[in-house]
Amino acid sequence: MNMTMFALLLQAPPQQNNLLRLVFKASPFGKFILILLVGFSVISWAVIIFKMLEYGKARRLSERFMEHFRQTKNFSEIHKFAGSVPKNPLSEIFRSGFRELSLQLSPGRSSTEIDIESIQRSLMRSSSAQITRLERMNGFLATTAAVTPFIGLLGTVWGIVTAFHEIGLQMNANLATVAPGIAEALIATAMGLFAAIPAVIFYNWLLSRLKVLISTMEEFIMEFLNASRKIR
């Protein structure tokens, strides 16, 4: 008996109700939901890859700049080095602090005392600008994680409603009647989760990487201020 069933399976034609066919058979609204979820998923993966590369580059350049800053005490030389590592958070912060420090040490200035608070404010403003730049597009991942499960749920409800509508039209509740609507509902649920789960995982991962970069910026600001206090 088992051999007979196996032989019948081998002779059976290819399965017609595959995933792609079910998608094409979905209702117009169901197709819109699926296209919307696929769009969220594609864009979120593009954001994930871009931010991973951006954070990795920022971390490497920040470590390189911090090492040079600690080894070199000459601010003018460090300023030249900062120009060789563009789009580096620490180099941008250093340039802002160096600009304020240069204004305070200019020959035309009457006071010879260095205003550390003004330098600190300049460094903090630059740091805030860098954090804002690094945070951009992360909000899309948070939105994707929060919204796509509900969009998928909307598609699920619509698929079930479609299945019940077909039952009412055909006055028959067999599998052939309800299968397309149920399949549409399940596909929408799966697509919602497929878009949301990676967005949640990588949003939290990027947030942890960003916290490390922010900690590095805060450490650099303290070292810059300590070095500035020694200038007289």
N, C-alpha and C positions, 0 to 999 in steps of 0.2 A: 504493500500500500504506500509506504513511504517512497519507494523507488518510482512508483507511478506518479505521485504528486511532484516529485523532483523532475521527472521527464516532462510533465505538463508545464512546469515553470520555465524550463529551458526552451520549449516550443512557443511560449506565449509571446505576443508582440511587445515592443517596448512600451513602457508605462507612459500613458498619454497625459495623465494629470500631474506632470512635473511642476516644479515651483514656478518656472517662467510662464508656463501655460496658465497657471492659476492667477498670476499677476495680470496677464493680458485679459483674462476673463473677469477681472474685478470690475466693479461699478466705477463710473467716472470719478465720484467722490473718493472712493477707495484708492484709485490710482493717484489722485491728487495727494492724499495722505502719504502714500508710499514715496512719491516723488519728493515731497517735503522732507520726509525723514531721511531719505538718501542724501538730499542736499545738506541737511544738518550734519550727517555723518561725514560726508566728503570734506566739507569746510572745516569741521572740527579736527579731522586728521591732518589737514593742511596746517592748521594753527598749531597742533601738537608738534609736528615735525619742525616747523619754523621756530617755535619757542624753545624746543630742546637744543637746536643748533645755536640760537641766540644766547641762551643761558650758559651753554658750554663754552662758547667763545668769550663771553663776559667773564666767566670764572677764570679761564686761562689767562686772559689779558690782565685781569685784576691781580692775580698772583704774580705775574711777571712785573707789573708796575710796583706792587708793594715791595717786592724783593729789591728792585732798583732804588726805591725811595729809602729803604732802610740802609742800603749800602752807600748811598750818595748823600752828603749833607749840603751840597751846593744847590740851592733852589733854582738858580738860573739853568744849571745843567739838567736838572729834573724837568724843568719846563720845556726844554728842547726835546727831551726824551718823550714827554707827554704827547708831542705832536706826531711821534712815530707810531703811536698806538691809538688810532682814532676809534670812536665809539666804545671806549672803555670807560666804565663808570668812574673809576678812581682818577683817571687822567682828566676827565671833565670837572670833577670836584676839585682837583688840585689846581687847575687853571683858574677856576673861580676864586679860590683862596689866594692864589699867587697874585691875581689881579688886584684884589683888595689890599694885600700886603704891600705890593709895589706902590699903590697910591699913598699908603701911610708912610712909606719910606722915601717918597719923592722929595727932592731938594727944596721945593717951594713950601713944604708943610712946616708950620711953626712949631708944632709939638713933636718931640722926639720919642714920646711914649707910644708903644704899639697898643692899639685898641683890640684886645683879644675878642671881645664880645662882637664887634663888627665883623671880624674875620669868621667867627663861629656862625654868625647869621648868614654870611655869604656862603659858607660851606654847607649849611643846612638847606638853604634854598636850592643849591645845585644838587644836593643829595635827593631832595624831594622831586626835582625834575627828572632825575635819573630813575627813581623808583616808579614814577608815573610812566616813563617811557618803557620800562621793563614790564609793567603791569598790563600794557595795552594788549588787547585781544584775549586776555585771560578770562574776561567777563563773558566772552562768547561760549567758552567751555562750560562755565557755570550755568549759563542760560540753557545750553544744550542738555546738560545733566538734569536740569529742573523741568524743562518743558517737554522734551521728546517722549518721556513715558506717558504723559497725559495726551499728547497727540496720538501716540500708539493706542491708548485706551479709547480715544474718540473713534479711531478706525475699527477697533474691536467692537464697540457698541454698534457702529454702522453696519459691520458685517453681520452681526447677530440680527439686527433689524431687517437686513436684506433677506436673511434666511427665513425669518418668520413671515416676511412679505411673500416670499415664494410659496411657502406652505399655504398661505391664504389664497393665493391665485390658483394653485394647482389642487388645493383641497387634498393634499397628500403629504405625509411627513416622512417619506422614505429617504434613504441616504442620498440618492441622486438629487433630491430637491434641496436639502439643507447643506450639502457638502460645499458648494461654491461660497456661500455666505460665511459658513464656519471657517473655511480655509482662508478667506479674506480677512476675517477677524484675527485668526492666529498669526497670519503673516504680519499684520499691522502691529500686533503685540511684540512679535519677535524683532521687528525693525526698530520699534521704539526703544527696546532694551539694547539692541545692537548699537544704537547711536548714543544712548545715555551712559552705559557702563564704562566705555573707554574715556568719555569726557570726565566722569567723576574721578576715575583713577589718575589720569594724567593731570587734571586740575590740582588735585592734592599734591601730586609729585612736583609739579612746577611751583606750587606755593612753598613747598619745603625748600626747593632750590633758591627761590627768591629770598626767603628768610636768611639763607646763608650769605647771599650777596649783600643784603641790607646790613647784616652783622659785620661783614667786611668793610662796608662803607663807614659804619659807625666807628670801627676800630681805626680806620685810616684818618678820620676827622680828629680823633683824640691825639694820634701821633703827629698830625700836622700842627695842631694847636700847641702841643708840647715843644715841637721844634721851633715854632714861631716865638714862644716865650723866651727862648734863648738868644734871639736876635736883639741886639741893642745898638 
